[in-house]
């Protein structure tokens, strides 16, 4: 007869004592008989850990290590593999403590379950250029509905593991909602109208505010996601805390969380750290709580490094209110990317009407301490022919005359092999202030726009919603720096709830995967693994820019050793810049460690 979880817990308690007497490590004595095995794994990776994965891409360990600066959010992850059925597993987290009496409250340690559910697999198109041959992205487009394939993927970061019920026999997802105060599960993986997802407009969806007890079936895995938020004022040092796993009041084991707080703060990332935020909260869903939900979404984006997302167009009477909410979230003084469509009017009266409206937007923005206002051209116009793009010139000139600027998505030179081959720059580069450039970044394209005094950001490399955290870290992090882009602005923070598609990757058999970095609830959003990967990409650039600033200061130092280290660091960055991180399969954790080492060596002198 197999021992119960309680028997195992009592056995290990005795084993620890015996181990101490015999001079043996307790871990070695308990490991064979423990109810769970604890694996520490890399958080930002495209390797997926499923409940039945036989091999865990990590190692059995009793220590989870995190390195971060004051003010930074940093992820870590671990997996529990159950040897017996575990019911009602709870996690107790202690405060982080360092020598000298410094303490970081456990409230700064957020632990969630990584929810595995069914999503559309997506597929890879044939790569068309050498530059894309090593781009590790799963593209989001489908040519035919028949390409849909349901696969289990880890994506959601939940406090309540039972919020989503997954039926592995039928390959369906069910979302728990509250219908007149009673729990109810709606099908959210169908492809026909009326199968349940349409009812989401009428009923609230909400995750628990804190981690709830978790069940783990025998011989399966459960992955957990740890996010440490280091307080701005935290002194440098090594902090440790204990995470204890309990069930039925008995301990199943502990994991030591070790945090190294670095002795510096991070610089800003890109010049433009943006994302398409096309759809604000709907009054159909939130009623009079629209502004409150908008504020929570702004706070969430700011916490993930997106400091000036686009703002949906709407009544100008609401613009000032929303700009104040953005400012309260930390988005202060950044450019406004307003999704008010410019169109292509040519008649004098229509152009004057456009100018008047632009002037109103500019005045409201200046009252909120925003000096640069960008208005949106016709989205991806060149894809419909050069005339669709060039016909907008009178309208764009009118925007400039009214004190605004123009931004819009488009393609680089050479993207098309027909009359459109000059790309956006060839047709409108003299007047388009910001190019939102499709696909893999190219340094030559960035140079074209910069030569005109204009800016360029990246989108669709990939679009949002692909469950690949390492891809977003790479492609919206150091890859942009390598190609001299001014930042990122990919599409889309989240889908619109009104269309019933936000929670369903299969509804309506759209030609696209759902573009979700988060999933909205009635009181905020649920984060995803890809969203955490995006933040790490932003932070990689912040670490990089911190080192660049430190190098500049070190160059004027009177200390020759400091200058030598600065020169060494500069050579390291030059080599890093000239080797595409995707082609070279660069280990970004190793790069982060190297950059930290140079910063510490230069600032400690």
RACORCOR-V189593 format. One record per helix or strand. SS is the DSSP state (alpha for helix, beta for strand). FROM is the first residue (numbers start at 0). TO is the last residue. Records with the same first field share a line. If there is no record, write none. Layout:
SS=FROM-TO / FROM-TO
This chain:
alpha=4-21 / 25-29 / 105-107 / 129-131 / 144-146 / 160-162 / 196-200 / 282-302 / 315-327 / 347-366 / 380-383 / 385-389 / 392-400 / 422-427 / 442-450 / 468-474 / 477-481 / 496-498 / 506-508 / 528-554 / 559-576 / 587-602
beta=35-40 / 57-59 / 62-67 / 72-81 / 85-92 / 95-97 / 102-103 / 108-119 / 140-140 / 149-157 / 163-166 / 171-178 / 181-186 / 203-203 / 213-215 / 220-228 / 236-246 / 249-260 / 271-274 / 310-310 / 335-340 / 372-375 / 404-409 / 433-437 / 454-458 / 486-489 / 511-511 / 517-520 / 523-527
